[in-house]
């Protein structure tokens, strides 16, 4: 498995940005008949995190996901960083080319070595 960091153009400052999950979502319940003191922490999955960027980046996150999916997938790592994973370096390079063709320099991958 190989990976690359996903960068998108910020709609506010037009610099490259990469979404980072700072803390997991905390989900609780409201009980109709009694108080329910249960909560669970659940991190977003890669696609969920990217979809939350709608309006904050200059591209439609769904279109970015569609460009990645034929050969890779989005994953949130332990430190919260959003990465694209694929089985081979060649697949990552093809994903990068699809992103370049569709979005120009507004979306790109930073390849991770090591």
MODA-V616845 format. One record per run of one state. SS is the DSSP state (helix for helix, strand for strand, loop for the rest). FROM is the first residue (numbers start at 1). TO is the last residue. Records with the same first field share a line. If there is no record, write none. Layout:
BEGIN
SS=FROM-TO ; FROM-TO
END
This chain:
BEGIN
loop=1-1 ; 11-15 ; 18-19 ; 21-24 ; 29-38 ; 43-45 ; 52-56 ; 58-60 ; 70-71 ; 77-80 ; 87-88 ; 112-114
strand=2-10 ; 16-17 ; 20-20 ; 25-28 ; 39-42 ; 57-57 ; 72-76 ; 81-86 ; 107-111
helix=46-51 ; 61-69 ; 89-106
END
